[in-house]
Structure formats: C-alpha cells, structure tokens
C-alpha cells in the first residue's frame, strides 16, 4: 500500500511515538486524523492533519474521529495505535496491594482502547475499494518488550501489552476476508517524553542495557517501521520488536 493519498488514523498523535508517526505519514503524502486527549499545538502538523480530541476508550469519541476521516479525506486506509499509559506498581508494596483501579486503567487504555479503535477503523476500511491484492487497509498496534520481558512493578503494563500482542493473529484472521492486515510493534526503550523526563544518569543506564547500538531508540525509528509495515503488503499477523536486541533482566 502506497501511503501517498491514503488516510491514516493515529492515536496518541500529539506527542511521542504518535507525533513522529503523524510527521512521517504526512511527509509521505498521507492524510492523517490524529486522536489525542490534548490537541494543543496540533496545528503544527499542517493542513493535511485533522486533530481530534478523543479518549480511545470512548466509542463515541472514536466514531467521531472516523466520521471526520471519511467526510474530510474520503475514507480510512490505516490505523496506528500509539495511545497508552505505563503505570508502575508492585503487586504488594510498602503501602499495601497493587491498586485495582490502576490495573484497570492500564488495561482500559492500552488494551480496550486499542480494540475499540481497531473495530471502528476496520469497519470504515471495509467500505473502501480493494487494491491489487485485495487489500483495503492495515492496522498497527503498539505493544512493548514488556509483554515478553516485564519488569518488577510492570504487571499492569505488561499484562495490557501482552493482550495487544495476543490480538494480532486472531484479528488478522478475522479481517482477512475484508483485506485488512493487523500488525504490532513492540518498542524497547524509546526516547519519548516519558523517558526524557528521567534524570540523565537513569537514561544512560537504560541505554547501557541495549545490546547494540548502546543508546535509546528514537521515535522516528518507530515511525519508519510503521511506514514500512503499511507499505509491505506481506506483513500480517505478527509482532516486530524494535529494541536494539534489548532483553530485560
């Protein structure tokens, strides 16, 4: 699928991985509808981007964004899910057991929010014309290496991202008849605003755990991979790690 002229939905679009994906897709000629809780300064992306204030767990909010994509840009051809949270808390800590509300929040945003946007975007994709191989669209979800190498205090995060990994193959099979591919990317330590807020010595320590190269990943590297997945029609039902061979201890 050539991204030029296509319409891509991007969640978590106003910062971090999502913002890099928006910039990459627009540079390739795509039209983008960006979903984020905050759309402040969203006009920096240019005229081919429509920013929509949306909660990914809300059926109403996501349906509104899909409707905008269809009315302004003529349809939906892709979805890149980057919205997410990364809470940290031990199952039993000094202050007692893990907060149930915190676990629910991680699953709600990272997993249920991903599923919610997928189901609504995929429905819109089925309305489009099929390409040469019958393809009508592609979904890219953001998992994490924590789905495989979860750390102390990452139970909620790892569980939610493990669910994203688990969605890949069955949803690819569900949507195959409609010509829609489903992929996931599992980033390692990427220099997003969350990591940039950590002390430099902590950032340096995280970088040293990476096998090669000895540095944190860059959001634009994630965006380049997302573009490649969109354009490579034979990638489907799989999870790709982008982590410099990081295997967390």
Secondary structure, 3 states (H helix, E strand, C coil): CCCCCCEEEEECCCCHHHHHHHHHHHHCCCEEEEEECCCCCHHHHCCCEEEEECCCCCHHHHHHHHHHHHHHHCCCCEEEECCCCCCCCCCEECCEECCHHHHHHHHHHHHHHHHHHHHHHHHHHCCCCCCCCCCCEEEEEECCCHHHHCCCCCHHHHHHHHHHHHHHHHHHHHHHHHCEEEEEEEECCECCHHHHCCCHHHHHHHHHCCCCCCCCECHHHHHHHHHHHHHCCCCCCCEEEECCCCCCC
